[in-house]
């Protein structure tokens, strides 16, 4: 257990942190008296200047909703073994012409699961433990108030969200990437168990953290393939009256095949919901993402390859077909105040371990 008021011994951990950007780095951080905040202590943060924790993204989201007062975003009080905590639920309605029934989906993203098993090496166990400690400082759900607060581990926080998803009982979960923090066999097993526990189907757009290195064993590749659910580069799930397209854009590049498949989808004039890991440079995301992270965090930025820019234009020019886009990667919830300025209707998610989930109702127009 980690309590904010608890004394801690100084400990240095080496952990690979694959930032949600086209950068891979190894960070060394200390836990103890030199820790930079009181939630478990890490002398590094993935957050650049101007953002100190994932909880700040939630505060900004709530403030924007108060101003917009259009899409409901609310706290949901949850009683856990560690006390009362709060989830942040956004609710979105997507209308489609001629739809005969209503669908309910839940959107979550960026779980960053890190796990080890009894049979793992000491090095693997240490890597998983250090990874959990790091993400625990990045806005995990906090229970209680005052001097006796408990900060959940990412695994505990993700499970709290899973309990809420099972309660909602959606038709399907949209998982927009970074289900694991790094693709170890134990982490992939835990991710598979997590998704299976939700009690419904899941469609998955892989993230940059989900990539499986060539040296990984066959079981890891099998698990990754099961998570991806078919063709991770571009998969289509056809439902009554519309399609859900999930694209692997985790390397921040749209391939020729992906561009062609999307063009074919547009030509068919069949309404679609698009799932990505890396979001598009859409109106609701542009300013907050550039402010927090800088360039190369969204598909379609001017300095990127031609395919990226063509893909962005294709979606923007065919909003009557692509009715909504859901993405992750940026660890910021955007779009819920519906400030889309007539452009692409896109929603990004804060990390699941911060207690964020988005309920999506798809209804007939």
N, C-alpha and C positions, 0 to 999 in steps of 0.2 A: 504494500500500500504506500502511496505517496500522499503525504499531507503537507500543505504549504508551510505549516509552522515547524515541521520536523527538521531536526539537525541532520546534516548529511556529511559523509566523509568525502574528501576530495578524490576524484577518480577520473582518469583520462581514458577516453574511448576513441578508437579509430573506426570510423564508419564511412562507407561509401554513400554519398548523397548525390543522386542523379536529379539535378534541379529540373523543374518542369519547364525546361527551355532546351535549346540545342546545345547544352553544355553538360559535361560529366565531370564531376570533381570529387576529390577525396578530402573530407574535412576532419580535423582533429579538434574535439571540443572537450572541455573540462566540466565536471559536475562537482559542485562544492562551494567553497566560500567565495570564489570569484565568479560564480554564476551570474548571468546578466539579468535574470528575472527570478521571481519567487515561486515559479510554478514547477520547479524541478531542476532548473539551472542549466543553461547551455550558453557558452560564450560565442557561439555562432548562431545565425538565423538565416533561413532562406529568404527572409523578407528584406527587400532593398530599402533605401532611405524613404521614410514617409509611412512605413507600415511596420508596426512592432509585433503584431501577432494576428493569427487568423481571426480572433474574436473581434478585431477592429473591422474586418470585412463585414461581419454580421451587423455591427453597430451602424456602419454606413448604409447597409441594405435597409435596415429598419427606418433610418432617417429618410431615405429616398422614398420609401413607401408612404410614410406620413405625408410627404409633400405631394406625391402623385395620387394617393388614395384611390387607386384603381384596382390593382390586383391584391388580394388578401395575403398578407404575410403575418404570421402570428407565432407567439411562443406557445409551446405545449408542455405543460408540467408533467413530469414523469417521476414516479417513485421507484427508486432503485435500492439495492442493499446498502449503498453508500449514502443514501439520503435523497432529497428531492433535487432533480436537475431539470433543465429546459432544453427542448429541441426547438429548432426554428423551421417552420413549415411554410413553404410558398405554395400557392395554388394558382394554376394556369388553366385557362380554357382555350382549346383549339377547336374552331368550327370548320366543318367540312361539308360541302354541298351533297345532299342526297344520302347522308349516312343514316342507316336504318336502326342502329343501336348505339348506345353510349359505351365508351371504353374508359377505363381508369388505369393510368400508368403512374409509376413513381420513378423519379430521376434522382440518382445518387452518383457520386464521382469521387475519385482520389481517396480511396480507403488506405492506401499505403500499408498493406498488411505485411508485417515482418514476423516470422515464426520460426521456431526450431523444435525438433523432436529429440527424444531421449537418445536415439542412435546417431545424432549429428556430432561432428567433431567439436572440440572446445572452441575452435576458431569460428565455426558456424554459429554456435550458441552465443558467443560474444558479439558477433556481428548483428544477430537478431536483437539481442538485448540492447545494444547501443542504438540501433535504429529505432526501437520502441521508445527509448528514453528521449531521443531527439524529437520525434514527432509528438511526444507527450507535451513538449514545451511550445507547440505550434497551434494552440487553441483548442485542445481536447475538451470535451464536455467536463464541466466542473459541477460537483454536487455540494449542497450545503451553502452556508453563508458565514461571513465573519472569520473568526480565527480557526475554525474547524472544517475548512473546505477540503474536499478530496478531488484531485484531478484524475480522471479516468485514464487508463492506458488506451492507445488507439484501438486495440482489440476489444476492450470493454465498451468503448464509445461506439464503435461500429456495430457491436451486438445490440446496444440499446436502440440504435436506429433500426436494426433488423427486427426487433420486437415490435416496433411501431409499424413497420411494413407488413408484418404478418397480421397485425390488427386491421390495417387498411384492406388487405387481401386484394391487391390490384390484379388486373389482367396480365401485367408484365412489368418488369423493372428495366429501365434504361440505365445502363452502367457505362459511363463515358470515360473509362480508362483509369490507369494507375491503380488497379485493384491490389497489386502488390508493390512493395517498395523496391524490391529487386527479385529476380526470378530464381529463387532457390527452390529446391524440391519441396521443402517443408512449407514455405510460404505459399507455393502454388496449391499444395494439398489443402492448406487452411482456407485459401480463397475459394477453392471448389466446394469445401464443406459449407462455407458461408453462403455462397450463392444457392446451393442445394437447400439450405435451411429456410430460405425466404418463402418457400411454398408456392412459387409461381414461376413462370418462364422469365428468362432474362436475355436481352439482346445487348451485345457488348461491342463497344468501339475501343480497341486497344490504345493504351497510353505508352509514353516513352519508357516508363518504369517497368512495363510488362514484357519487354523484349527478352527473349530467351537466347543466351549465348550459345554458340556452336558447340562448346565443350559440355553442355548440360546433358544428363542421361536421357534415354529414350522416354522414361516415364514423365520427366519434366516437359518434354515436347508434346506428349500425349495430353497431359493436363492443360497445357497452354492451348492446344487445339480444341479441347472440349470447352474451355472458357470462351474461345473465339467463336465457336459454334458454326464452323463451315469455312467460308472464304473471308478471312479477316480484312483483306484489302478492300473489298466492296461486297457487302451482303445485303440482300433484299428480303424482307419478311412481308408477304402480302396478306393483308387482312381484308375484310369485307368493306370495300369502298375506298381503301387507301393503302399505301405502302409505307414501311419503315425502312430507311436505308441507313446502314452503319458503315462508316468508312474509317480505315486506319490511316490517319494523317499524322501519326506520332512523330515522324521525322520532319514535320513541317514542310512536306513536299507532296503535291498532288501529282500522281503518276499519269502517264498518257492513258492507261487503261481506266483509271478512276474518272478522269475527265470524260472519256468516251462513254462510259457507263452512265454517268450523270446526264450527258447530252441525250442519250437514248431514253432515260427516264423522263426527261423534260418533253421530248417529242411525243411520248405516249400520253401526255396530258393527264396522267393519273396522279391525284393528290398524294403528297409524300411528307413525312416527317423525317428530318435528317439528323443523325447522331454522329458527332465527331469527338475526338479528344481535344485537339487544338481548335479553338473557336475561329470563326470567320471575323474579319475586320468589319463588324456590323455596328450600326449607330450606338446601340446601348452599351456595347463593350469597348468601343474605341477609346474614349477618353479615360475611363477608369483603369483599363489595362495598360495603356501607354504611360499613364501617370505612375502606376505602381511598379511596372516591370521594364518599361522601355520597349525598343523595337524587337521584332521577330518572335512575338508571342501570339500572333494571329495570322491566319491564312489570308493572303491577298494584299499584304503590305507592298508598297511601291518597289522596294529594293529586292523583293523576292522573285523567284523564277516566273516565267511567263505562264506556266500552267496554273500556278497559284492565283495569279491575277485574273486569268480567264475563268477559273472556277468561281471566284468571288463574283465576277460580272454575270456569269451564267445564273447563279442563285438569285442575285439582285434583280436581274431582268425577268425572272420567272417566279415571282413571289406568289402568283396565283396557283402554281404547282407545288412548290416547296413552302408549305404553310407555316412551319416552325422548325427551328434548329436548336438542338440541345448539346451542350459541350461542357468540358471540364478544364483541366490543365492550369488555369490561371489562379486557382484557389480564391476566387472572388465570385460572389453571387451577383449577377447583373441581369437586367432585362425585366425584372418583375414589376417595375414601376411603369412598364410599357412605353418608355421613351425611345421608340423605334424610329421616329421622325420619317415615317413612310418608307423606311428601308427594310432590310431583312429582319424578320422577327426571330431573335435569337436569345436564348437563356443560358448563362453559364452558372455552374454550381460551386459553392464553397465546399471544402472537403467534408466527406461523410463523418469523419471523426470529430468535427466541430459540432455535430448535431444537426446538420442541414440536410433536408430532403425537400423535393418538389413534387407535389401531387398534380398530375396532368389529367384533365377531363377532356376527352375528345367527343364532340357532339355534332349532330347534324345542324346545318345552317338554317 
